């Protein structure tokens, strides 16, 4: 399917690995110009080389989106180079396994919200004026099923991701009449470095639960998040939905919450 992304400028945060990287690669494969933003210069350069090796075009910006100064700097650089922004994918995020509510410090609460909520808020604040000037655009925020299914091991992360849902709907309500759509994509258990990489959530949870990594992964998808599909999600599963939502084909979709979770939520 042609997503009509040719020459569209799509900024993707957290793009050095996992869902962000897969999204950037797919946008490029569809003829778009992904702008990859992340902290790891080496990983960004490898992703850029892969895109260009396949005949695509990409830009990279090494930056920490949890730094309040980063969003304005990144968006200004993109506008200077391309003159516009067609879409923003707020994908950057992270979580740490917790032992319980009483053990989460104020510092941890603030850091979790800064990365998983305020970074997306600031990036959106920086990008929206440019979108308004060019006549519209698309915002896609990567949430989490934890927002609807919080657990004792991730209360701070769940609360931050729930706030992201409210932010997206508020942005859609205000700016959709002016041509800017805002939607959330909600991953369920997905095999990304965030989960199964070194010191990822699986290893952290295994330590908290007093078990091994594989047993922790099984517990997540059998006991905590029973998946109807019978398998973990992949970065590509999410990237395909995100790429569609930033494309002109999704022009009638805004203020929506798209679950890509293997049926974990099963809401009516």
ZAMARGU-4260 file (C-alpha; in steps of 0.2 Angstrom, whole numbers, plus 5000, padded with zeros to 4 digits):
<rodrens>
0) 5000/5000/5000 | 5006/5017/4996 | 5005/5028/5011 | 5008/5044/5001 | 5023/5049/5012
5) 5034/5054/4998 | 5045/5069/5004 | 5035/5070/5020 | 5046/5076/5035 | 5043/5065/5050
10) 5052/5068/5066 | 5054/5052/5077 | 5060/5053/5095 | 5068/5038/5103 | 5073/5033/5085
15) 5090/5024/5089 | 5081/5007/5092 | 5065/4997/5094 | 5049/5005/5089 | 5056/5022/5084
20) 5070/5014/5073 | 5057/5003/5065 | 5046/5018/5062 | 5060/5028/5054 | 5065/5014/5042
25) 5047/5011/5037 | 5044/5030/5034 | 5060/5030/5023 | 5054/5015/5014 | 5038/5024/5009
30) 5047/5039/5002 | 5047/5050/5017 | 5061/5059/5026 | 5063/5053/5044 | 5072/5064/5056
35) 5079/5052/5069 | 5081/5060/5087 | 5090/5050/5101 | 5104/5050/5113 | 5115/5037/5105
40) 5125/5044/5090 | 5132/5027/5085 | 5115/5019/5084 | 5108/5034/5075 | 5122/5033/5062
45) 5119/5015/5059 | 5100/5018/5056 | 5104/5032/5044 | 5117/5021/5035 | 5104/5007/5033
50) 5091/5019/5026 | 5103/5027/5014 | 5109/5010/5009 | 5092/5005/5004 | 5090/5021/4994
55) 5081/5032/5006 | 5085/5049/5014 | 5086/5053/5033 | 5093/5065/5045 | 5099/5062/5063
60) 5100/5073/5078 | 5109/5067/5094 | 5099/5074/5108 | 5091/5070/5125 | 5073/5074/5123
65) 5071/5074/5142 | 5081/5090/5142 | 5069/5105/5142 | 5080/5114/5129 | 5081/5100/5116
70) 5063/5101/5108 | 5065/5119/5102 | 5083/5116/5096 | 5078/5100/5086 | 5063/5108/5078
75) 5072/5124/5074 | 5086/5113/5065 | 5073/5103/5056 | 5064/5119/5050 | 5081/5127/5045
80) 5085/5111/5034 | 5068/5106/5027 | 5057/5122/5030 | 5042/5112/5037 | 5037/5097/5048
85) 5023/5086/5042 | 5023/5074/5057 | 5030/5071/5074 | 5031/5054/5082 | 5033/5055/5101
90) 5041/5038/5104 | 5055/5042/5117 | 5051/5034/5134 | 5058/5022/5147 | 5053/5013/5163
95) 5061/5005/5178 | 5054/4990/5188 | 5047/4995/5205 | 5045/4985/5220 | 5029/4995/5225
100) 5022/5012/5228 | 5030/5016/5244 | 5047/5013/5237 | 5046/5026/5223 | 5055/5042/5227
105) 5050/5059/5222 | 5065/5060/5211 | 5060/5044/5202 | 5042/5051/5200 | 5048/5067/5192
110) 5061/5058/5181 | 5048/5046/5174 | 5036/5060/5170 | 5049/5071/5162 | 5054/5057/5150
115) 5037/5049/5147 | 5026/5064/5147 | 5034/5081/5147 | 5046/5077/5133 | 5031/5073/5122
120) 5023/5089/5128 | 5038/5100/5124 | 5041/5092/5107 | 5023/5095/5103 | 5024/5112/5109
125) 5039/5115/5098 | 5032/5107/5083 | 5014/5113/5082 | 5017/5131/5077 | 5027/5125/5062
130) 5012/5113/5057 | 5000/5127/5059 | 5010/5138/5048 | 5011/5125/5034 | 4992/5121/5035
135) 4992/5105/5046 | 5001/5089/5051 | 5000/5074/5062 | 5005/5070/5080 | 5007/5052/5085
140) 5011/5048/5103 | 5017/5031/5109 | 5008/5026/5125 | 5008/5010/5134 | 4994/4997/5140
145) 5001/5001/5157 | 4990/5017/5157 | 4974/5006/5157 | 4982/4991/5166 | 4993/4998/5180
150) 5003/4986/5190 | 5012/4987/5207 | 5029/4987/5197 | 5026/5002/5187 | 5014/5015/5195
155) 5025/5030/5190 | 5026/5024/5172 | 5008/5020/5171 | 5003/5037/5177 | 5014/5046/5165
160) 5007/5036/5150 | 4989/5039/5156 | 4993/5058/5156 | 4999/5056/5138 | 4982/5050/5133
165) 4974/5066/5140 | 4987/5077/5132 | 4984/5069/5115 | 4965/5071/5116 | 4967/5089/5122
170) 4979/5093/5107 | 4966/5084/5095 | 4952/5094/5102 | 4961/5111/5100 | 4970/5108/5084
175) 4961/5096/5073 | 4950/5110/5066 | 4966/5118/5061 | 4972/5103/5052 | 4983/5095/5065
180) 4978/5077/5070 | 4983/5069/5087 | 4982/5051/5091 | 4990/5038/5103 | 4997/5021/5098
185) 4997/5009/5113 | 5009/4995/5113 | 5006/4979/5123 | 5021/4968/5128 | 5033/4971/5114
190) 5050/4964/5111 | 5061/4979/5111 | 5077/4983/5120 | 5067/4992/5133 | 5060/4975/5138
195) 5072/4962/5133 | 5088/4971/5131 | 5103/4972/5143 | 5096/4978/5160 | 5079/4980/5151
200) 5062/4978/5160 | 5063/4959/5159 | 5079/4958/5169 | 5074/4971/5181 | 5057/4963/5184
205) 5066/4946/5186 | 5076/4953/5200 | 5061/4961/5209 | 5051/4944/5207 | 5066/4933/5212
210) 5066/4923/5196 | 5075/4922/5179 | 5073/4933/5164 | 5063/4920/5153 | 5051/4916/5168
215) 5048/4935/5170 | 5044/4937/5151 | 5032/4922/5152 | 5024/4930/5168 | 5021/4946/5159
220) 5012/4938/5144 | 5003/4924/5153 | 4998/4931/5171 | 4999/4950/5170 | 4995/4953/5151
225) 4987/4938/5144 | 4989/4940/5125 | 4975/4933/5113 | 4988/4932/5099 | 4999/4920/5109
230) 5015/4930/5105 | 5024/4946/5109 | 5023/4961/5098 | 5037/4967/5088 | 5043/4984/5084
235) 5037/4982/5066 | 5019/4979/5072 | 5019/4996/5080 | 5028/5005/5066 | 5016/4999/5053
240) 5001/5007/5063 | 5012/5023/5067 | 5016/5026/5048 | 4998/5024/5043 | 4993/5037/5056
245) 5005/5050/5051 | 5000/5047/5033 | 4987/5057/5023 | 4977/5040/5022 | 4972/5043/5040
250) 4966/5061/5037 | 4949/5057/5046 | 4957/5049/5062 | 4961/5060/5077 | 4958/5060/5096
255) 4960/5041/5094 | 4968/5027/5104 | 4975/5013/5094 | 4979/4997/5104 | 4992/4986/5096
260) 4993/4974/5111 | 4988/4957/5106 | 4971/4959/5114 | 4978/4962/5131 | 4966/4976/5135
265) 4950/4969/5128 | 4940/4984/5132 | 4921/4986/5128
</rodrens>
